[in-house]
Amino acid sequence: DQAGAAVPNASVTARNIETGAERKVTTDSDGIYRLPLLPLGTYRITVEAPNFKRYVQEGIIITTGRIATVSPSLE
C-alpha cells in the first residue's frame, strides 16, 4: 500500500495490448507476485484488492532477455 505495507491476495492481471491475451496471478502473503515467461509484447498491469483503488499501469514492454519490474502502490 502507500505506507509500504504488503497487500496479500491482491489480483494481478497482465494483458497483452496487441493480442488481448491475459494472465492472472495473486500476490502471496508478502505482497509479491511473478508472471514468468510472458510472451513478448506490450502489457497493461492491473492490480485489484478489496478496500483499495484499482491500480493500472500501461506501456510495460517485454523484450527478449528483459525482466520488467512493476511495484504498484495501492491507495
Buried (B, 14 or more C-beta within 10 A) or exposed (E): BEEEEEBEEBBBBBBBBEEEEEBEBEBEEEBEBEBEEBEEBBBBBBBBBEEBEEBEEEEBEBEEEEEEEBEBEBE
